[in-house]
Amino acid sequence: MATMTERFPLVAERFQRVWGLRLPRHVAVFAALAASDGDALSELMITPWGVTDYFRDGGLDLRGRDGLDERLHVRFRRDPAEFVTVMSGGSDGLHYGLWYDDPAELPTMIVHNYARDTAETWESESPSLLGVVAEEVESHLSDYGSDGEEAERMAPLIEAIEWFDAADDAALLADGPPRWVYEPRSYLRVSVLPLLPPDAGDPRTGVSEARLDTFQKDPAGAAEWIAQARRELAGGQPALALAVGSELHWLDQDEYRQDGSDLLVGAYRALGRDALAEIATVHAARRDLASVQVLAS
């Protein structure tokens, strides 16, 4: 734990400088767990991946391969800009990330996404990565039995989680609760919707599923939604642009790439969320990378 605590300010500075985002202290606790008990973690196919790679020995010497932007590291093609990967899961491209409603603030929560399945993004219950690992242990034992061979396999990881629990609590206490953690949240059909100020307009989340259907089956109807989002964005209300842009980004169809990018970047700029606008811009330019493993020595 001492090593990762010592590395934390250096990693946080790199993250702030390159990504324009703030790193919560609980990430260092997970990095310490992985460094000391990686074999136990591997029983659940969980490993550090993403920003947590900076905590590895020599991690701060890593750079984007072939001149690629570091912000593309472990950014799957349908990941929202608000999603920053910190941990891999098991099958189907499961990865976990910090969710940034506002880049000026600490992340509001932890989210997960099965990149090779639905690629939808939903929140996890725990406010820390250690807590998410504990949830995964509980789920595994619920599925496969809480005694016998499976319990024996999980015992070292459970013991490690308990050992780091006090450090995790201290990290959460030191950072304090995220600014909007208790605010009511809306959802799109395929993702969490970022929290918005009350004057941002109406994202029409209630028709998100119907909108996605329109984008796939009705070009004229799709064009009207996009035009309406552009009009509201130009009028100072970016909510619909953010919602429609997010849906088009998830849909990942070539004919909507430019519209989706324009709406997302415009919405982020209007909201003053420039770090997210930059991530979205970088991602839009390189969504077709063959591998999301970008950091290399």
C-alpha positions in Angstrom: 0.0 0.0 0.0 2.8 2.4 0.8 4.3 2.1 -2.7 1.0 2.9 -4.4 0.3 5.7 -2.0 3.7 7.2 -2.9 3.0 6.8 -6.6 -0.5 8.3 -6.4 0.4 12.0 -6.7 2.6 11.3 -9.7 -0.1 9.3 -11.5 -2.7 11.9 -10.6 -0.5 14.6 -12.0 0.0 12.7 -15.3 -3.7 12.0 -15.5 -4.6 15.6 -14.9 -2.1 16.8 -17.4 -2.9 14.4 -20.2 -6.6 13.6 -19.6 -7.7 16.8 -17.9 -9.4 14.8 -15.2 -9.0 14.2 -11.5 -8.1 10.8 -10.1 -9.7 9.5 -6.9 -7.5 8.0 -4.2 -9.4 4.6 -4.1 -7.7 3.8 -7.5 -4.4 3.5 -5.6 -5.9 1.1 -3.2 -7.0 -1.2 -6.0 -3.5 -0.9 -7.6 -2.0 -2.0 -4.3 -4.4 -5.0 -4.1 -3.4 -6.0 -7.7 0.3 -5.6 -7.0 0.2 -7.8 -3.9 -2.6 -10.2 -4.6 -2.8 -10.4 -8.4 -3.0 -14.2 -8.4 -6.0 -14.0 -6.2 -7.6 -11.4 -8.4 -7.0 -13.5 -11.5 -9.4 -16.1 -10.1 -12.1 -13.7 -11.2 -10.3 -12.7 -14.4 -9.9 -9.2 -13.0 -6.7 -7.2 -13.7 -5.7 -3.5 -13.6 -6.1 -2.1 -17.1 -6.3 1.5 -18.4 -5.3 4.4 -16.2 -4.2 1.9 -13.6 -1.3 0.9 -15.9 0.4 4.0 -14.8 0.7 2.5 -11.3 2.8 -0.5 -12.6 6.5 -0.6 -12.2 7.7 1.8 -14.9 4.1 2.7 -15.7 4.9 6.4 -15.9 7.4 5.7 -18.6 4.7 4.3 -20.9 3.7 6.3 -23.9 1.1 5.9 -26.7 2.4 3.4 -29.3 3.0 4.7 -32.8 2.4 8.2 -31.7 -1.2 7.5 -30.5 -2.8 9.7 -28.0 -2.7 8.2 -24.5 -6.4 9.0 -24.0 -7.1 6.2 -26.4 -5.7 3.6 -24.1 -8.4 0.9 -23.4 -11.1 3.1 -25.0 -13.3 0.7 -26.8 -15.1 2.0 -29.8 -18.5 2.5 -28.1 -17.3 3.8 -24.8 -18.7 7.2 -23.8 -16.2 10.0 -23.3 -17.2 10.1 -19.6 -16.0 6.5 -19.2 -12.3 6.1 -18.3 -11.2 2.4 -18.0 -9.4 1.3 -14.9 -10.0 -2.4 -14.6 -10.7 -5.4 -16.8 -13.3 -8.0 -16.0 -14.0 -11.4 -17.4 -15.5 -12.4 -20.8 -17.2 -10.4 -23.5 -14.9 -7.4 -23.2 -16.1 -6.5 -19.6 -14.2 -3.5 -18.4 -14.9 -1.1 -15.6 -14.3 2.7 -15.6 -14.6 5.9 -13.7 -17.5 8.0 -14.8 -17.0 11.7 -15.1 -20.1 13.8 -15.3 -18.0 16.9 -15.1 -14.2 16.9 -15.6 -13.8 19.6 -13.0 -15.0 17.1 -10.4 -14.0 13.7 -9.1 -15.8 10.9 -10.9 -19.3 10.4 -9.7 -19.3 6.6 -9.8 -17.9 3.4 -11.3 -19.5 2.0 -14.4 -19.0 -1.1 -16.5 -19.4 -2.1 -20.1 -19.3 -5.4 -22.0 -17.6 -4.1 -25.1 -18.0 -7.3 -27.1 -21.6 -7.9 -26.2 -24.2 -5.0 -26.0 -21.5 -2.3 -25.2 -24.1 -0.7 -22.9 -22.8 1.3 -20.0 -24.3 1.0 -16.5 -23.3 1.9 -13.0 -21.8 -0.4 -10.4 -23.1 -0.2 -6.8 -19.8 0.4 -4.9 -18.1 3.8 -4.8 -14.7 2.2 -5.0 -12.8 -0.4 -7.1 -12.1 -2.5 -4.1 -15.8 -2.5 -3.4 -16.6 -3.6 -7.0 -14.1 -6.5 -6.6 -16.0 -7.5 -3.4 -19.3 -7.4 -5.3 -17.8 -9.6 -7.9 -16.7 -12.1 -5.3 -20.2 -12.1 -3.8 -21.8 -12.6 -7.2 -19.4 -15.4 -8.1 -20.1 -17.3 -4.8 -23.8 -16.8 -5.3 -23.6 -18.3 -8.8 -21.2 -21.2 -8.0 -21.7 -21.9 -4.3 -20.4 -20.3 -1.1 -18.7 -23.4 0.3 -16.5 -26.2 -1.0 -14.0 -25.7 -3.8 -15.2 -22.3 -4.9 -15.1 -20.9 -1.4 -11.5 -22.2 -1.1 -10.6 -20.5 -4.4 -12.0 -17.2 -3.3 -10.7 -17.3 0.3 -7.3 -15.6 -0.5 -9.0 -12.8 -2.4 -11.6 -12.3 0.4 -8.8 -12.1 2.9 -6.9 -9.6 0.8 -10.0 -7.4 0.3 -10.5 -7.4 4.1 -6.9 -6.4 4.6 -7.2 -3.4 2.2 -10.7 -2.4 3.5 -9.5 0.2 6.0 -7.2 1.9 3.4 -10.2 2.0 1.0 -12.4 3.7 3.6 -9.6 6.2 4.3 -9.3 7.0 0.6 -13.0 7.6 0.2 -13.0 9.8 3.3 -10.0 11.8 2.2 -11.7 12.6 -1.2 -15.2 13.1 0.2 -18.4 12.3 -1.6 -18.5 13.2 -5.3 -20.3 16.4 -5.9 -23.4 14.9 -7.6 -23.5 11.4 -6.1 -26.9 11.9 -4.6 -28.5 13.7 -7.5 -31.3 11.9 -9.4 -30.1 10.5 -12.7 -31.7 9.8 -16.0 -30.8 7.0 -18.4 -30.7 6.5 -22.1 -31.6 3.1 -23.6 -28.0 2.1 -23.8 -26.2 4.1 -21.1 -26.1 6.3 -18.1 -26.9 9.9 -19.1 -24.5 12.5 -17.7 -25.9 14.8 -15.1 -26.9 18.2 -16.6 -27.6 21.6 -15.2 -31.3 22.4 -15.0 -31.1 25.0 -17.8 -29.5 22.5 -20.3 -32.8 21.6 -21.9 -34.7 18.3 -22.2 -32.8 15.2 -23.4 -36.1 13.3 -24.0 -34.8 10.2 -22.3 -38.3 8.7 -22.3 -38.1 8.1 -26.1 -34.5 7.0 -26.2 -35.4 3.5 -27.3 -37.8 4.8 -30.0 -35.1 7.2 -31.1 -32.6 4.4 -31.6 -35.2 2.5 -33.6 -35.7 5.6 -35.8 -32.0 6.0 -36.4 -31.9 2.4 -37.7 -35.1 2.3 -39.8 -36.2 5.8 -40.7 -33.5 8.1 -42.3 -36.0 11.1 -42.5 -37.0 10.7 -38.9 -33.3 10.4 -37.9 -32.5 13.6 -39.8 -35.2 15.5 -38.0 -33.9 14.3 -34.5 -30.4 15.4 -35.5 -31.6 18.8 -36.8 -33.7 19.4 -33.7 -30.7 18.6 -31.5 -28.6 21.0 -33.5 -31.2 23.8 -33.2 -31.4 23.4 -29.4 -27.7 23.3 -29.1 -27.4 26.5 -31.1 -30.0 28.0 -28.8 -28.0 27.2 -25.7 -29.7 24.0 -24.6 -27.2 21.1 -25.1 -29.2 18.3 -23.4 -30.8 16.8 -26.5 -27.5 17.1 -28.5 -25.7 15.2 -25.7 -28.4 12.5 -25.7 -28.7 12.1 -29.5 -24.9 12.3 -29.9 -24.4 9.6 -27.2 -27.0 7.3 -29.0 -25.4 7.8 -32.4 -21.9 7.1 -30.9 -23.2 3.8 -29.4 -25.0 2.9 -32.6 -21.6 3.1 -34.4 -22.9 3.4 -38.0 -20.8 5.2 -40.5 -23.5 7.4 -41.8 -24.0 9.0 -38.4 -20.3 9.3 -37.3 -19.9 13.0 -38.1 -23.3 14.0 -36.8 -22.7 12.1 -33.6 -19.3 13.6 -33.1 -20.5 17.1 -33.9 -23.3 16.9 -31.4 -21.2 15.4 -28.6 -18.4 17.8 -29.0 -20.7 20.8 -29.3 -22.7 19.7 -26.2 -19.5 19.3 -24.1 -18.2 22.7 -25.2 -21.5 24.3 -24.4 -21.5 22.7 -20.9 -17.9 23.8 -20.3 -16.7 20.2 -20.2 -13.8 20.7 -22.5 -11.8 17.7 -21.3 -14.6 15.5 -22.4 -14.9 17.3 -25.7 -11.2 16.6 -26.3 -11.6 12.9 -25.5 -14.6 12.7 -27.8 -12.6 14.4 -30.6 -9.6 12.1 -30.2 -11.8 9.0 -30.1 -13.8 10.0 -33.1 -10.7 10.3 -35.2 -9.3 6.8 -34.2 -12.3 4.6 -33.4 -11.2 2.0 -35.9 -8.0 1.0 -34.1 -7.4 -2.8 -34.3 -6.3 -2.8 -30.6 -7.2 -0.7 -27.6 -3.9 -1.5 -26.0 -2.3 1.9 -26.7 0.3 2.4 -23.9 3.6 0.8 -24.5 7.2 1.1 -23.3 
